[in-house]
Amino acid sequence: AWGAVRARSNNKSNNDDAPINPQTAATVAGVDGEDEEEARRSSREEPMVVKAEDVERAKAEAETRERAIAEAGERRKERSETKSPSIAKKVKKGTAKKATESNPKVVIDSEHDHLFEEETPQRPVRVKKPEPTPETKPARPTAEAPKDTKAAEGDEGGQLGFYFQMANEPKATLELIRAIRVHFPDAPMSVTSDAGYDCSAACERYNCVFTREDTTAGMHGGGGVMEYVRRLKRAAAAAGTEWIVLLEDDVRVERGVTRWPKRGVDGGGVQDWRWTAPLSSKLLGEIARRNGGTGPSYKNYGLCGGAIVRASALASLPDDLPADEMRSLQEMDDRFGMWNDVTLSALLMLGGHTLAPWDDVKQGNHPAHSTAFVHNDKRWFL
């Protein structure tokens, strides 16, 4: 679980390591009894298989990413040179201050420091670059969503910001930050080290706001799951964008966003109805009770890495829950208060917000089309 000491635990959601075999994926029948418990257990215990072709493809794409990052860096440099000397000096001073903040309680593994502090990006082993196909051809770097002729009429677009909670997977962290800057060079991005590595050097280089916490946010962490919610709310407020995309170390970025959430939807994630049990009948009943008898149209959750949430919906969430209310909700569904994605989704539903699977994030083979974000890709884990 993501509340443990290791990063894979700190940032893990209940959708990590979920079964992704399309032949066995199916809707879970029922929400009570043994079937529900077996579905929850299998969604956490089944190992993930990384295909060799995916690894080769990642290596081949590295050069394209680095070139795009260099071009984005030049554009940012040109923009900064147009600022007045006093403003440029103030920005530079503020950035340096954030970069030098540290916490003596955080243990830094010097073996991997170079992945964050080197002057030139890390290069994977060079391989022959394959001919681009519609699936591998890189998208034009842009902070704006390109027009999507496939998007349904009435879908909502808007500006994106990013919140990335990381810990102890330095290579994966660096690759994800780079990829964001390839496809979203100017989008606001907050990076929080969840009692893990100090990646302030990388964040200074790639124009991210970095914060390092000495308390983990999760079911085993000192801050609990609500600490994760508070961090997410702060990041959304600081970004000032309409939407926030949730990032974890196992998220891959493929292109800019072309499919926005449908109108009236406040959050969208993976199609986890295919491999996880829905929220319990008791919790779904409580959600309906708090919303005038109307239950949620989507009964699962799915707000893991790569999910998107409306910033105004995040702002409406409580900073904490009274102990008796937390205990009551946990008795309704034992995943509440333990898993980030379950807790965040349930809180939004309890507040009357609508969730639905998002067509621009995938896990496994669902959806079948290409997407902007892919969850549960651990190719860069050390």
C-alpha positions as CSV (number, residue, x, y, z in Angstrom):
1,A,0.0,0.0,0.0
2,W,1.2,3.5,-0.7
3,G,1.4,4.4,3.0
4,A,4.5,2.2,3.6
5,V,8.1,3.4,3.7
6,R,8.9,2.5,0.1
7,A,7.7,4.8,-2.7
8,R,5.8,2.1,-4.4
9,S,3.7,1.9,-1.2
10,N,3.6,5.7,-0.6
11,N,2.1,6.4,-4.0
12,K,0.2,3.3,-4.7
13,S,-3.6,3.2,-5.2
14,N,-6.0,0.3,-5.1
15,N,-5.8,0.2,-8.9
16,D,-2.1,-0.7,-8.9
17,D,-1.1,-4.2,-10.1
18,A,-4.7,-4.8,-11.1
19,P,-5.4,-7.7,-13.5
20,I,-5.4,-6.4,-17.1
21,N,-6.0,-9.5,-19.1
22,P,-8.8,-8.6,-21.5
23,Q,-10.0,-12.2,-21.7
24,T,-10.5,-12.3,-18.0
25,A,-11.6,-8.7,-17.3
26,A,-15.2,-8.5,-16.4
27,T,-17.7,-6.6,-14.2
28,V,-17.5,-7.8,-10.6
29,A,-20.8,-9.4,-9.7
30,G,-22.2,-8.2,-6.3
31,V,-20.7,-6.0,-3.7
32,D,-21.0,-8.1,-0.5
33,G,-19.5,-11.3,0.8
34,E,-16.7,-13.4,-0.6
35,D,-16.9,-12.2,-4.2
36,E,-16.2,-8.6,-3.2
37,E,-13.3,-9.5,-0.9
38,E,-11.7,-11.7,-3.6
39,A,-12.0,-8.9,-6.2
40,R,-10.3,-6.5,-3.8
41,R,-7.5,-8.9,-3.0
42,S,-6.8,-9.9,-6.6
43,S,-6.7,-6.3,-7.7
44,R,-3.7,-5.8,-5.4
45,E,-1.9,-9.2,-5.5
46,E,-1.7,-10.2,-9.2
47,P,1.8,-9.3,-10.6
48,M,2.2,-6.9,-13.5
49,V,4.0,-8.1,-16.6
50,V,6.0,-5.5,-18.6
51,K,6.3,-6.4,-22.3
52,A,9.7,-6.3,-23.9
53,E,8.4,-4.3,-26.8
54,D,7.2,-1.6,-24.4
55,V,10.6,-1.3,-22.9
56,E,12.2,-1.0,-26.3
57,R,9.6,1.6,-27.3
58,A,10.4,3.6,-24.2
59,K,14.1,3.6,-25.0
60,A,13.5,4.6,-28.6
61,E,11.3,7.5,-27.5
62,A,13.8,9.0,-25.1
63,E,15.7,10.9,-27.8
64,T,12.5,12.5,-29.1
65,R,11.6,13.6,-25.5
66,E,15.0,15.1,-24.9
67,R,14.9,17.1,-28.1
68,A,11.5,18.4,-27.3
69,I,12.6,19.3,-23.7
70,A,15.6,21.2,-25.0
71,E,13.3,23.1,-27.4
72,A,10.9,23.9,-24.5
73,G,13.8,25.0,-22.4
74,E,15.0,27.4,-25.1
75,R,11.5,28.9,-25.3
76,R,11.3,29.4,-21.6
77,K,14.7,31.0,-21.6
78,E,13.7,33.4,-24.4
79,R,10.5,34.3,-22.5
80,S,12.5,35.0,-19.3
81,E,15.0,37.2,-21.1
82,T,12.1,39.5,-22.1
83,K,11.2,40.2,-18.5
84,S,12.4,43.4,-16.8
85,P,15.7,42.9,-14.7
86,S,13.9,43.4,-11.4
87,I,11.2,40.9,-12.2
88,A,13.7,38.3,-13.5
89,K,15.8,38.8,-10.4
90,K,12.8,38.2,-8.1
91,V,11.7,35.1,-9.9
92,K,15.2,33.7,-9.9
93,K,15.6,34.4,-6.2
94,G,12.3,32.8,-5.3
95,T,13.1,29.7,-7.3
96,A,16.5,29.3,-5.6
97,K,14.9,29.5,-2.2
98,K,12.5,26.6,-3.0
99,A,15.3,24.6,-4.5
100,T,17.5,24.9,-1.3
101,E,14.7,24.0,1.1
102,S,15.4,20.7,2.8
103,N,14.3,18.5,5.7
104,P,17.0,16.8,7.8
105,K,14.6,14.0,8.7
106,V,14.5,12.8,5.1
107,V,17.0,10.2,4.2
108,I,18.6,10.7,0.8
109,D,20.1,7.7,-1.0
110,S,23.3,9.2,-2.6
111,E,23.4,6.3,-5.0
112,H,20.7,7.9,-7.1
113,D,21.3,11.6,-6.5
114,H,22.8,12.1,-9.9
115,L,19.5,11.3,-11.6
116,F,18.2,14.5,-10.2
117,E,21.2,16.8,-10.1
118,E,23.1,16.2,-13.3
119,E,23.5,18.9,-15.9
120,T,22.4,16.8,-18.9
121,P,19.4,14.4,-18.9
122,Q,20.0,10.7,-18.4
123,R,20.0,8.7,-21.6
124,P,18.7,5.1,-21.8
125,V,20.7,2.7,-23.9
126,R,20.6,3.8,-27.6
127,V,18.6,1.6,-29.9
128,K,17.6,1.9,-33.5
129,K,14.7,4.3,-33.7
130,P,11.6,2.6,-35.3
131,E,9.6,4.2,-38.0
132,P,6.8,6.3,-36.4
133,T,3.3,4.9,-36.5
134,P,0.1,6.5,-35.4
135,E,0.6,5.0,-32.0
136,T,4.3,6.1,-31.5
137,K,4.5,9.3,-33.4
138,P,5.1,12.0,-30.7
139,A,2.5,14.8,-30.4
140,R,3.5,18.4,-30.9
141,P,4.4,19.8,-27.5
142,T,1.6,22.1,-26.3
143,A,0.1,23.5,-23.2
144,E,-3.2,23.8,-24.9
145,A,-5.3,20.8,-25.8
146,P,-5.3,20.2,-29.6
147,K,-8.6,20.0,-31.3
148,D,-10.1,16.5,-31.2
149,T,-12.5,15.6,-33.9
150,K,-13.3,12.4,-32.0
151,A,-14.4,14.1,-28.9
152,A,-18.2,14.0,-28.2
153,E,-20.1,17.2,-28.6
154,G,-20.5,18.9,-25.3
155,D,-17.2,17.6,-23.8
156,E,-15.5,20.2,-21.6
157,G,-12.0,21.4,-22.3
158,G,-9.9,23.8,-20.2
159,Q,-6.5,24.5,-18.8
160,L,-4.6,21.8,-17.1
161,G,-2.4,21.7,-14.0
162,F,-0.6,18.7,-12.5
163,Y,0.0,17.3,-9.0
164,F,2.7,14.7,-8.7
165,Q,3.3,12.9,-5.4
166,M,6.6,10.9,-5.6
167,A,9.0,9.2,-3.2
168,N,11.8,6.7,-3.9
169,E,11.7,5.9,-7.6
170,P,14.1,8.6,-8.9
171,K,14.4,7.4,-12.5
172,A,10.6,7.1,-12.9
173,T,10.2,10.5,-11.3
174,L,12.6,12.2,-13.6
175,E,11.2,10.5,-16.8
176,L,7.7,11.6,-15.8
177,I,8.7,15.2,-15.1
178,R,10.5,15.4,-18.5
179,A,7.5,13.9,-20.3
180,I,5.2,16.5,-18.8
181,R,7.4,19.2,-20.1
182,V,7.5,17.7,-23.6
183,H,3.7,17.7,-24.0
184,F,2.7,20.5,-21.5
185,P,5.8,22.8,-21.4
186,D,4.0,25.7,-19.6
187,A,1.4,23.9,-17.5
188,P,1.7,24.6,-13.7
189,M,3.0,21.5,-11.9
190,S,3.5,20.8,-8.2
191,V,5.8,18.0,-7.1
192,T,5.6,16.7,-3.5
193,S,8.2,14.2,-2.1
194,D,6.3,11.9,0.2
195,A,9.1,11.5,2.8
196,G,11.4,10.5,-0.1
197,Y,14.0,12.0,-2.4
198,D,14.9,15.6,-2.7
199,C,14.3,16.3,-6.4
200,S,14.4,20.1,-6.0
201,A,17.3,20.3,-8.6
202,A,15.1,18.6,-11.3
203,C,12.1,20.7,-10.4
204,E,14.2,23.9,-10.7
205,R,15.4,22.8,-14.1
206,Y,11.9,21.8,-15.4
207,N,10.0,24.7,-13.8
208,C,8.0,22.8,-11.1
209,V,7.0,23.8,-7.6
210,F,8.7,21.4,-5.2
211,T,7.8,20.5,-1.6
212,R,9.4,17.9,0.5
213,E,7.4,16.4,3.4
214,D,8.8,14.3,6.2
215,T,5.4,12.7,6.9
216,T,4.0,10.2,4.5
217,A,0.3,10.6,3.4
218,G,-1.4,7.2,3.4
219,M,-3.0,4.5,5.4
220,H,0.4,3.8,7.2
221,G,1.6,7.4,7.1
222,G,1.6,9.9,9.9
223,G,-0.6,12.2,7.9
224,G,-3.2,9.6,6.8
225,V,-5.2,9.8,3.6
226,M,-6.6,13.2,4.4
227,E,-3.1,14.6,4.3
228,Y,-3.0,13.5,0.6
229,V,-6.4,15.3,0.1
230,R,-5.0,18.5,1.7
231,R,-1.9,18.4,-0.5
232,L,-4.0,18.0,-3.6
233,K,-6.2,20.9,-2.6
234,R,-3.2,23.2,-2.1
235,A,-1.7,22.2,-5.4
236,A,-5.0,22.8,-7.2
237,A,-5.4,26.3,-5.6
238,A,-1.8,27.2,-6.5
239,A,-2.2,26.1,-10.1
240,G,-5.2,28.2,-10.8
241,T,-6.4,26.0,-13.6
242,E,-9.8,24.4,-14.3
243,W,-8.5,20.8,-14.2
244,I,-5.8,19.0,-12.2
245,V,-4.3,15.7,-13.4
246,L,-3.0,13.3,-10.7
247,L,0.4,11.9,-11.3
248,E,2.3,9.0,-9.8
249,D,5.6,7.4,-10.6
250,D,3.9,4.7,-12.7
251,V,2.2,7.1,-15.1
252,R,3.3,7.4,-18.7
253,V,2.6,10.5,-20.8
254,E,1.9,9.8,-24.5
255,R,0.6,13.1,-25.9
256,G,-1.5,16.2,-25.1
257,V,-5.1,15.9,-24.0
258,T,-7.6,15.5,-26.8
259,R,-10.5,13.9,-25.0
260,W,-12.0,16.0,-22.2
261,P,-14.4,14.8,-19.5
262,K,-18.0,15.0,-20.6
263,R,-20.1,18.0,-19.6
264,G,-21.3,17.7,-16.0
265,V,-18.5,15.4,-14.9
266,D,-16.1,16.6,-12.2
267,G,-13.6,13.8,-12.2
268,G,-12.5,10.9,-14.4
269,G,-10.1,8.0,-14.1
270,V,-9.4,4.5,-15.4
271,Q,-12.1,2.0,-16.2
272,D,-11.7,0.1,-13.0
273,W,-15.1,-1.4,-13.1
274,R,-13.5,-4.1,-15.2
275,W,-11.2,-5.3,-12.4
276,T,-12.2,-4.0,-9.0
277,A,-15.3,-4.3,-6.8
278,P,-17.5,-1.2,-6.7
279,L,-18.0,0.8,-3.6
280,S,-19.9,-1.1,-1.0
281,S,-23.7,-1.0,-1.0
282,K,-23.7,0.7,2.4
283,L,-21.4,3.5,1.2
284,L,-23.3,3.9,-2.0
285,G,-26.5,4.2,0.1
286,E,-24.9,6.9,2.3
287,I,-23.9,8.8,-0.8
288,A,-27.5,8.7,-2.1
289,R,-28.8,9.7,1.4
290,R,-26.6,12.8,1.4
291,N,-27.6,13.8,-2.2
292,G,-31.4,13.7,-1.9
293,G,-31.8,10.0,-2.6
294,T,-29.9,10.1,-5.9
295,G,-27.0,7.6,-6.0
296,P,-23.9,8.0,-8.1
297,S,-24.1,7.0,-11.8
298,Y,-20.6,5.5,-11.5
299,K,-20.2,3.1,-8.6
300,N,-16.5,2.5,-8.7
301,Y,-13.7,5.0,-8.3
302,G,-10.7,5.0,-10.6
303,L,-9.0,8.3,-9.5
304,C,-5.5,6.8,-9.5
305,G,-2.5,8.1,-11.4
306,G,-3.4,9.8,-14.7
307,A,-6.9,10.7,-13.5
308,I,-8.3,14.2,-13.9
309,V,-10.4,16.2,-11.4
310,R,-12.1,19.6,-11.6
311,A,-10.2,22.1,-9.3
312,S,-13.5,23.6,-8.0
313,A,-14.6,20.1,-6.9
314,L,-11.3,19.6,-5.0
315,A,-11.7,23.0,-3.3
316,S,-15.1,21.9,-1.9
317,L,-13.6,18.9,-0.1
318,P,-13.1,19.0,3.7
319,D,-9.5,19.3,5.0
320,D,-10.3,16.7,7.5
321,L,-13.1,14.5,8.9
322,P,-14.3,14.1,12.5
323,A,-13.1,10.9,14.0
324,D,-16.6,9.5,14.3
325,E,-17.5,10.3,10.7
326,M,-14.2,8.7,9.4
327,R,-14.9,5.6,11.5
328,S,-18.5,5.4,10.3
329,L,-17.5,5.6,6.6
330,Q,-14.7,3.0,7.1
331,E,-17.3,0.6,8.6
332,M,-19.4,1.0,5.5
333,D,-16.4,0.3,3.2
334,D,-13.0,-0.8,4.7
335,R,-11.2,0.8,1.7
336,F,-12.3,4.3,2.7
337,G,-9.6,6.1,4.6
338,M,-7.0,3.6,3.4
339,W,-6.6,3.9,-0.4
340,N,-6.1,7.3,-2.0
341,D,-8.3,6.7,-5.0
342,V,-11.2,5.2,-3.1
343,T,-11.2,7.9,-0.4
344,L,-10.9,10.8,-2.9
345,S,-13.6,9.4,-5.1
346,A,-16.0,8.7,-2.2
347,L,-15.5,12.2,-0.8
348,L,-16.3,13.8,-4.2
349,M,-19.4,11.6,-4.5
350,L,-20.5,12.4,-0.9
351,G,-20.3,16.0,-1.9
352,G,-22.6,15.6,-4.9
353,H,-19.9,15.5,-7.6
354,T,-20.2,13.2,-10.6
355,L,-17.4,10.8,-11.6
356,A,-17.0,8.7,-14.8
357,P,-14.2,6.9,-16.6
358,W,-12.1,9.3,-18.7
359,D,-11.4,8.4,-22.3
360,D,-7.9,9.9,-22.2
361,V,-6.3,7.7,-19.6
362,K,-5.9,3.9,-19.8
363,Q,-4.8,1.0,-17.8
364,G,-3.9,-2.3,-19.5
365,N,-5.9,-2.4,-22.7
366,H,-8.8,-0.2,-21.6
367,P,-9.8,1.8,-23.5
368,A,-8.4,0.3,-26.7
369,H,-7.6,3.6,-28.4
370,S,-4.5,5.7,-27.7
371,T,-4.7,8.0,-24.6
372,A,-2.8,11.0,-23.2
373,F,-1.9,9.1,-20.0
374,V,-1.3,5.5,-19.1
375,H,-1.4,4.2,-15.5
376,N,0.5,1.2,-14.0
377,D,3.6,1.5,-16.2
378,K,6.6,0.6,-14.0
379,R,9.3,0.3,-16.7
380,W,11.5,2.9,-15.0
381,F,11.2,1.5,-11.5
382,L,14.6,0.6,-10.0
